[in-house]
């Protein structure tokens, strides 16, 4: 697995890391029930702490709306990969590269709980099985709808696709803009971050990796 992180024109190669029990937990998903009333109460407290009046007209329903919104944005914790894929894996003799480009990504950075957004390209070479194309998009959402870092999101998608179809190899590239860099901190409105994860023959075979990155527009 190779993670390449680039911010503007700077390129940093990140050493592959061993995945912890935490990563495995993140990958499998976790299914607690979100206590909407409790979240709404916490948001009301937050409104007070930032200097607002939670009882003024415009904010009266805000705590419930925010709880609803966070329930959706973090729904990845309450879904399982099995239910996301839902049996949409089919026998096929295809051994050429299958590529799905420009899948929209909307995630929340775990450091600031602010959105990041961009697009994802997934490529794989099947052995005997392929996955329904809409399921690739659903796998992206499954891992994006939780607190994330882009690097982990990229590798989780790659591993999920590889495991789902027992692929010879998988490549994933995500390019995203992070609101925590745009709205605050260094306030770099035009910066974006690119991460890639390559597994199997996409990792071991240079020509396969090059074909993937060329088709992905990298
Ligand atoms: Zn951030």
py3Dmol code that shows the C-alpha trace and the ligand (Angstrom):
import py3Dmol

protein = """\
ATOM      1  CA  UNK A   1       0.000   0.000   0.000  1.00  0.00           C
ATOM      2  CA  UNK A   2       1.289   3.435  -0.896  1.00  0.00           C
ATOM      3  CA  UNK A   3      -0.180   6.631   0.398  1.00  0.00           C
ATOM      4  CA  UNK A   4       0.864   9.731  -1.485  1.00  0.00           C
ATOM      5  CA  UNK A   5      -0.144  12.986   0.101  1.00  0.00           C
ATOM      6  CA  UNK A   6       0.240  16.222  -1.764  1.00  0.00           C
ATOM      7  CA  UNK A   7      -0.834  19.649  -0.652  1.00  0.00           C
ATOM      8  CA  UNK A   8      -0.555  22.284  -3.381  1.00  0.00           C
ATOM      9  CA  UNK A   9       2.729  21.507  -5.075  1.00  0.00           C
ATOM     10  CA  UNK A  10       4.390  19.780  -2.146  1.00  0.00           C
ATOM     11  CA  UNK A  11       4.620  16.007  -2.210  1.00  0.00           C
ATOM     12  CA  UNK A  12       5.183  13.948   0.896  1.00  0.00           C
ATOM     13  CA  UNK A  13       5.417  10.197   0.838  1.00  0.00           C
ATOM     14  CA  UNK A  14       3.839   8.633   3.875  1.00  0.00           C
ATOM     15  CA  UNK A  15       5.307   5.398   5.159  1.00  0.00           C
ATOM     16  CA  UNK A  16       2.748   2.572   5.124  1.00  0.00           C
ATOM     17  CA  UNK A  17       1.464   1.902   8.614  1.00  0.00           C
ATOM     18  CA  UNK A  18       0.201  -1.248  10.270  1.00  0.00           C
ATOM     19  CA  UNK A  19      -3.496  -1.084  10.926  1.00  0.00           C
ATOM     20  CA  UNK A  20      -4.613  -1.075  14.514  1.00  0.00           C
ATOM     21  CA  UNK A  21      -7.645  -2.603  16.178  1.00  0.00           C
ATOM     22  CA  UNK A  22      -9.128   0.885  15.970  1.00  0.00           C
ATOM     23  CA  UNK A  23      -8.785   0.840  12.165  1.00  0.00           C
ATOM     24  CA  UNK A  24     -10.477  -2.545  11.991  1.00  0.00           C
ATOM     25  CA  UNK A  25     -13.299  -1.243  14.141  1.00  0.00           C
ATOM     26  CA  UNK A  26     -13.592   1.814  11.895  1.00  0.00           C
ATOM     27  CA  UNK A  27     -13.645  -0.435   8.844  1.00  0.00           C
ATOM     28  CA  UNK A  28     -16.323  -2.778  10.105  1.00  0.00           C
ATOM     29  CA  UNK A  29     -18.569  -0.001  11.325  1.00  0.00           C
ATOM     30  CA  UNK A  30     -20.212   0.265  14.672  1.00  0.00           C
ATOM     31  CA  UNK A  31     -23.906   0.295  15.315  1.00  0.00           C
ATOM     32  CA  UNK A  32     -24.876   2.379  18.329  1.00  0.00           C
ATOM     33  CA  UNK A  33     -28.193   4.161  18.346  1.00  0.00           C
ATOM     34  CA  UNK A  34     -27.700   7.914  18.345  1.00  0.00           C
ATOM     35  CA  UNK A  35     -29.604   9.602  21.186  1.00  0.00           C
ATOM     36  CA  UNK A  36     -31.151  12.486  19.235  1.00  0.00           C
ATOM     37  CA  UNK A  37     -32.549  14.264  22.317  1.00  0.00           C
ATOM     38  CA  UNK A  38     -29.186  14.178  24.027  1.00  0.00           C
ATOM     39  CA  UNK A  39     -27.391  15.524  20.930  1.00  0.00           C
ATOM     40  CA  UNK A  40     -29.977  18.322  20.637  1.00  0.00           C
ATOM     41  CA  UNK A  41     -29.387  19.234  24.303  1.00  0.00           C
ATOM     42  CA  UNK A  42     -25.627  19.333  23.687  1.00  0.00           C
ATOM     43  CA  UNK A  43     -26.103  21.604  20.670  1.00  0.00           C
ATOM     44  CA  UNK A  44     -28.272  23.905  22.774  1.00  0.00           C
ATOM     45  CA  UNK A  45     -25.420  24.094  25.318  1.00  0.00           C
ATOM     46  CA  UNK A  46     -22.986  24.822  22.491  1.00  0.00           C
ATOM     47  CA  UNK A  47     -25.169  27.680  21.243  1.00  0.00           C
ATOM     48  CA  UNK A  48     -25.103  29.230  24.718  1.00  0.00           C
ATOM     49  CA  UNK A  49     -21.325  28.792  25.015  1.00  0.00           C
ATOM     50  CA  UNK A  50     -20.611  30.540  21.709  1.00  0.00           C
ATOM     51  CA  UNK A  51     -22.652  33.534  22.878  1.00  0.00           C
ATOM     52  CA  UNK A  52     -26.007  32.824  21.272  1.00  0.00           C
ATOM     53  CA  UNK A  53     -29.534  32.852  22.612  1.00  0.00           C
ATOM     54  CA  UNK A  54     -30.934  29.381  21.797  1.00  0.00           C
ATOM     55  CA  UNK A  55     -34.462  30.653  22.440  1.00  0.00           C
ATOM     56  CA  UNK A  56     -34.480  33.331  19.765  1.00  0.00           C
ATOM     57  CA  UNK A  57     -36.780  32.529  16.874  1.00  0.00           C
ATOM     58  CA  UNK A  58     -34.173  31.543  14.285  1.00  0.00           C
ATOM     59  CA  UNK A  59     -32.447  29.099  16.628  1.00  0.00           C
ATOM     60  CA  UNK A  60     -35.420  27.531  18.378  1.00  0.00           C
ATOM     61  CA  UNK A  61     -35.406  24.386  16.203  1.00  0.00           C
ATOM     62  CA  UNK A  62     -31.686  24.439  15.435  1.00  0.00           C
ATOM     63  CA  UNK A  63     -30.627  21.825  18.033  1.00  0.00           C
ATOM     64  CA  UNK A  64     -33.057  19.261  16.551  1.00  0.00           C
ATOM     65  CA  UNK A  65     -32.027  20.158  12.989  1.00  0.00           C
ATOM     66  CA  UNK A  66     -28.337  19.772  13.846  1.00  0.00           C
ATOM     67  CA  UNK A  67     -29.006  16.403  15.525  1.00  0.00           C
ATOM     68  CA  UNK A  68     -30.835  15.238  12.375  1.00  0.00           C
ATOM     69  CA  UNK A  69     -28.027  16.463  10.190  1.00  0.00           C
ATOM     70  CA  UNK A  70     -25.319  14.769  12.290  1.00  0.00           C
ATOM     71  CA  UNK A  71     -27.278  11.548  12.315  1.00  0.00           C
ATOM     72  CA  UNK A  72     -27.058  11.529   8.501  1.00  0.00           C
ATOM     73  CA  UNK A  73     -23.470  12.779   8.259  1.00  0.00           C
ATOM     74  CA  UNK A  74     -22.244  10.076  10.659  1.00  0.00           C
ATOM     75  CA  UNK A  75     -24.531   7.283   9.461  1.00  0.00           C
ATOM     76  CA  UNK A  76     -21.468   5.233   8.503  1.00  0.00           C
ATOM     77  CA  UNK A  77     -21.164   4.277  12.195  1.00  0.00           C
ATOM     78  CA  UNK A  78     -24.615   2.730  12.036  1.00  0.00           C
ATOM     79  CA  UNK A  79     -24.341   0.787   8.786  1.00  0.00           C
ATOM     80  CA  UNK A  80     -22.466  -2.410   8.038  1.00  0.00           C
ATOM     81  CA  UNK A  81     -20.387  -3.066   4.958  1.00  0.00           C
ATOM     82  CA  UNK A  82     -22.336  -6.283   4.352  1.00  0.00           C
ATOM     83  CA  UNK A  83     -25.637  -4.396   4.169  1.00  0.00           C
ATOM     84  CA  UNK A  84     -24.043  -1.728   1.947  1.00  0.00           C
ATOM     85  CA  UNK A  85     -22.810  -4.302  -0.581  1.00  0.00           C
ATOM     86  CA  UNK A  86     -26.015  -6.305  -0.141  1.00  0.00           C
ATOM     87  CA  UNK A  87     -24.977  -9.240  -2.272  1.00  0.00           C
ATOM     88  CA  UNK A  88     -24.270  -7.166  -5.422  1.00  0.00           C
ATOM     89  CA  UNK A  89     -21.174  -9.199  -6.303  1.00  0.00           C
ATOM     90  CA  UNK A  90     -21.402 -11.148  -9.543  1.00  0.00           C
ATOM     91  CA  UNK A  91     -19.420 -13.902 -11.245  1.00  0.00           C
ATOM     92  CA  UNK A  92     -17.499 -12.619 -14.267  1.00  0.00           C
ATOM     93  CA  UNK A  93     -14.538 -13.706 -16.344  1.00  0.00           C
ATOM     94  CA  UNK A  94     -13.443 -10.072 -16.764  1.00  0.00           C
ATOM     95  CA  UNK A  95      -9.770  -9.637 -16.014  1.00  0.00           C
ATOM     96  CA  UNK A  96      -9.366  -6.164 -17.487  1.00  0.00           C
ATOM     97  CA  UNK A  97      -9.221  -3.018 -15.412  1.00  0.00           C
ATOM     98  CA  UNK A  98     -12.571  -1.718 -14.198  1.00  0.00           C
ATOM     99  CA  UNK A  99     -12.605   1.961 -13.334  1.00  0.00           C
ATOM    100  CA  UNK A 100     -15.223   4.215 -11.763  1.00  0.00           C
ATOM    101  CA  UNK A 101     -14.245   7.885 -11.833  1.00  0.00           C
ATOM    102  CA  UNK A 102     -15.346  11.043 -10.086  1.00  0.00           C
ATOM    103  CA  UNK A 103     -17.434   9.537  -7.282  1.00  0.00           C
ATOM    104  CA  UNK A 104     -18.359  12.457  -5.049  1.00  0.00           C
ATOM    105  CA  UNK A 105     -16.951  12.341  -1.535  1.00  0.00           C
ATOM    106  CA  UNK A 106     -18.324  14.265   1.443  1.00  0.00           C
ATOM    107  CA  UNK A 107     -16.586  13.563   4.722  1.00  0.00           C
ATOM    108  CA  UNK A 108     -15.909  15.164   8.100  1.00  0.00           C
ATOM    109  CA  UNK A 109     -12.352  15.683   9.264  1.00  0.00           C
ATOM    110  CA  UNK A 110     -11.797  14.134  12.669  1.00  0.00           C
ATOM    111  CA  UNK A 111      -9.456  16.890  13.821  1.00  0.00           C
ATOM    112  CA  UNK A 112     -11.889  19.786  13.413  1.00  0.00           C
ATOM    113  CA  UNK A 113     -15.249  18.130  12.677  1.00  0.00           C
ATOM    114  CA  UNK A 114     -15.449  20.278   9.543  1.00  0.00           C
ATOM    115  CA  UNK A 115     -16.322  18.968   6.068  1.00  0.00           C
ATOM    116  CA  UNK A 116     -13.959  17.888   3.363  1.00  0.00           C
ATOM    117  CA  UNK A 117     -15.234  17.174  -0.118  1.00  0.00           C
ATOM    118  CA  UNK A 118     -13.964  16.114  -3.497  1.00  0.00           C
ATOM    119  CA  UNK A 119     -13.938  13.134  -5.786  1.00  0.00           C
ATOM    120  CA  UNK A 120     -12.793   9.555  -5.703  1.00  0.00           C
ATOM    121  CA  UNK A 121     -11.658   7.206  -8.463  1.00  0.00           C
ATOM    122  CA  UNK A 122     -11.693   3.459  -7.862  1.00  0.00           C
ATOM    123  CA  UNK A 123     -10.091   0.909 -10.177  1.00  0.00           C
ATOM    124  CA  UNK A 124      -9.706  -2.831  -9.795  1.00  0.00           C
ATOM    125  CA  UNK A 125      -8.780  -5.947 -11.726  1.00  0.00           C
ATOM    126  CA  UNK A 126     -11.170  -8.779 -10.993  1.00  0.00           C
ATOM    127  CA  UNK A 127     -10.309 -12.446 -10.628  1.00  0.00           C
ATOM    128  CA  UNK A 128     -13.722 -14.040 -10.966  1.00  0.00           C
ATOM    129  CA  UNK A 129     -16.064 -11.524  -9.397  1.00  0.00           C
ATOM    130  CA  UNK A 130     -17.196  -7.944 -10.058  1.00  0.00           C
ATOM    131  CA  UNK A 131     -19.243  -5.573  -7.919  1.00  0.00           C
ATOM    132  CA  UNK A 132     -22.270  -3.508  -8.981  1.00  0.00           C
ATOM    133  CA  UNK A 133     -21.000  -0.051  -9.899  1.00  0.00           C
ATOM    134  CA  UNK A 134     -23.432   1.817  -7.629  1.00  0.00           C
ATOM    135  CA  UNK A 135     -22.035  -0.207  -4.718  1.00  0.00           C
ATOM    136  CA  UNK A 136     -18.640   1.428  -5.229  1.00  0.00           C
ATOM    137  CA  UNK A 137     -20.298   4.782  -4.519  1.00  0.00           C
ATOM    138  CA  UNK A 138     -22.054   3.312  -1.500  1.00  0.00           C
ATOM    139  CA  UNK A 139     -18.768   1.966  -0.131  1.00  0.00           C
ATOM    140  CA  UNK A 140     -17.325   5.497  -0.422  1.00  0.00           C
ATOM    141  CA  UNK A 141     -20.286   6.923   1.535  1.00  0.00           C
ATOM    142  CA  UNK A 142     -20.108   4.142   4.138  1.00  0.00           C
ATOM    143  CA  UNK A 143     -16.563   5.155   5.095  1.00  0.00           C
ATOM    144  CA  UNK A 144     -16.941   8.914   4.455  1.00  0.00           C
ATOM    145  CA  UNK A 145     -19.978   9.378   6.711  1.00  0.00           C
ATOM    146  CA  UNK A 146     -18.056   9.378   9.973  1.00  0.00           C
ATOM    147  CA  UNK A 147     -15.143  11.331  11.435  1.00  0.00           C
ATOM    148  CA  UNK A 148     -12.255  10.628   9.119  1.00  0.00           C
ATOM    149  CA  UNK A 149      -8.890  11.553   7.788  1.00  0.00           C
ATOM    150  CA  UNK A 150      -8.571  11.384   4.021  1.00  0.00           C
ATOM    151  CA  UNK A 151      -5.618   8.988   4.172  1.00  0.00           C
ATOM    152  CA  UNK A 152      -7.563   6.382   6.182  1.00  0.00           C
ATOM    153  CA  UNK A 153     -10.685   6.837   4.072  1.00  0.00           C
ATOM    154  CA  UNK A 154      -8.672   6.094   0.917  1.00  0.00           C
ATOM    155  CA  UNK A 155      -7.138   2.901   2.256  1.00  0.00           C
ATOM    156  CA  UNK A 156     -10.406   1.676   3.800  1.00  0.00           C
ATOM    157  CA  UNK A 157     -12.201   1.998   0.470  1.00  0.00           C
ATOM    158  CA  UNK A 158      -9.378   0.133  -1.289  1.00  0.00           C
ATOM    159  CA  UNK A 159      -9.415  -2.731   1.218  1.00  0.00           C
ATOM    160  CA  UNK A 160     -13.205  -2.980   1.202  1.00  0.00           C
ATOM    161  CA  UNK A 161     -13.298  -3.281  -2.603  1.00  0.00           C
ATOM    162  CA  UNK A 162     -10.447  -5.792  -2.635  1.00  0.00           C
ATOM    163  CA  UNK A 163     -12.143  -7.948  -0.003  1.00  0.00           C
ATOM    164  CA  UNK A 164     -15.600  -7.682  -1.588  1.00  0.00           C
ATOM    165  CA  UNK A 165     -14.567  -9.131  -4.959  1.00  0.00           C
ATOM    166  CA  UNK A 166     -11.280 -10.824  -4.049  1.00  0.00           C
ATOM    167  CA  UNK A 167      -9.663  -8.591  -6.690  1.00  0.00           C
ATOM    168  CA  UNK A 168      -6.182  -9.121  -8.117  1.00  0.00           C
ATOM    169  CA  UNK A 169      -5.525  -5.496  -7.289  1.00  0.00           C
ATOM    170  CA  UNK A 170      -7.244  -2.252  -6.380  1.00  0.00           C
ATOM    171  CA  UNK A 171      -6.346   1.416  -6.701  1.00  0.00           C
ATOM    172  CA  UNK A 172      -8.129   4.358  -5.116  1.00  0.00           C
ATOM    173  CA  UNK A 173      -7.365   8.058  -5.556  1.00  0.00           C
ATOM    174  CA  UNK A 174      -9.167  10.809  -3.670  1.00  0.00           C
ATOM    175  CA  UNK A 175      -8.712  14.520  -4.253  1.00  0.00           C
ATOM    176  CA  UNK A 176     -10.448  16.716  -1.702  1.00  0.00           C
ATOM    177  CA  UNK A 177     -10.650  20.201  -0.297  1.00  0.00           C
ATOM    178  CA  UNK A 178     -10.731  20.568   3.464  1.00  0.00           C
ATOM    179  CA  UNK A 179     -12.818  23.317   5.037  1.00  0.00           C
ATOM    180  CA  UNK A 180     -10.494  23.312   8.049  1.00  0.00           C
ATOM    181  CA  UNK A 181      -7.765  24.610   5.704  1.00  0.00           C
ATOM    182  CA  UNK A 182     -10.049  26.921   3.752  1.00  0.00           C
ATOM    183  CA  UNK A 183     -12.177  28.604   6.446  1.00  0.00           C
ATOM    184  CA  UNK A 184      -9.716  28.643   9.339  1.00  0.00           C
ATOM    185  CA  UNK A 185      -6.066  27.955  10.173  1.00  0.00           C
ATOM    186  CA  UNK A 186      -3.915  28.736   7.148  1.00  0.00           C
ATOM    187  CA  UNK A 187      -6.992  29.856   5.127  1.00  0.00           C
ATOM    188  CA  UNK A 188      -5.751  28.459   1.829  1.00  0.00           C
ATOM    189  CA  UNK A 189      -8.859  28.571  -0.355  1.00  0.00           C
ATOM    190  CA  UNK A 190      -7.319  26.808  -3.352  1.00  0.00           C
ATOM    191  CA  UNK A 191      -5.456  24.000  -1.633  1.00  0.00           C
ATOM    192  CA  UNK A 192      -6.471  20.418  -2.145  1.00  0.00           C
ATOM    193  CA  UNK A 193      -5.100  17.109  -0.948  1.00  0.00           C
ATOM    194  CA  UNK A 194      -4.600  13.988  -3.035  1.00  0.00           C
ATOM    195  CA  UNK A 195      -4.259  10.547  -1.481  1.00  0.00           C
ATOM    196  CA  UNK A 196      -3.880   7.200  -3.151  1.00  0.00           C
ATOM    197  CA  UNK A 197      -3.914   3.611  -2.002  1.00  0.00           C
ATOM    198  CA  UNK A 198      -2.862   0.702  -4.212  1.00  0.00           C
ATOM    199  CA  UNK A 199      -3.173  -2.951  -3.279  1.00  0.00           C
ATOM    200  CA  UNK A 200      -2.259  -6.279  -4.887  1.00  0.00           C
ATOM    201  CA  UNK A 201      -1.035  -6.047  -8.495  1.00  0.00           C
ATOM    202  CA  UNK A 202      -1.642  -2.273  -8.463  1.00  0.00           C
ATOM    203  CA  UNK A 203       1.105  -2.163  -5.859  1.00  0.00           C
ATOM    204  CA  UNK A 204       3.457  -4.816  -7.207  1.00  0.00           C
ATOM    205  CA  UNK A 205       3.146  -4.175 -10.961  1.00  0.00           C
ATOM    206  CA  UNK A 206       4.420  -0.786 -12.093  1.00  0.00           C
ATOM    207  CA  UNK A 207       2.689  -0.920 -15.497  1.00  0.00           C
ATOM    208  CA  UNK A 208      -0.697  -1.689 -13.877  1.00  0.00           C
ATOM    209  CA  UNK A 209      -0.238   1.156 -11.424  1.00  0.00           C
ATOM    210  CA  UNK A 210       0.784   3.516 -14.219  1.00  0.00           C
ATOM    211  CA  UNK A 211      -2.242   2.498 -16.321  1.00  0.00           C
ATOM    212  CA  UNK A 212      -4.524   3.132 -13.339  1.00  0.00           C
ATOM    213  CA  UNK A 213      -3.035   6.516 -12.491  1.00  0.00           C
ATOM    214  CA  UNK A 214      -3.148   7.562 -16.167  1.00  0.00           C
ATOM    215  CA  UNK A 215      -6.810   6.538 -16.492  1.00  0.00           C
ATOM    216  CA  UNK A 216      -7.529   8.261 -13.171  1.00  0.00           C
ATOM    217  CA  UNK A 217      -6.011  11.438 -14.621  1.00  0.00           C
ATOM    218  CA  UNK A 218      -3.054  11.564 -12.222  1.00  0.00           C
TER     219      UNK A 218
END
"""
ligand_1 = """\
1
ZN
Zn -9.301 19.279 9.752
"""
view = py3Dmol.view(width=600, height=400)
view.addModel(protein, "pdb")
view.setStyle({"model": 0}, {"cartoon": {"style": "trace"}})
view.addModel(ligand_1, "xyz")
view.setStyle({"model": 1}, {"stick": {}})
view.zoomTo()
view.show()
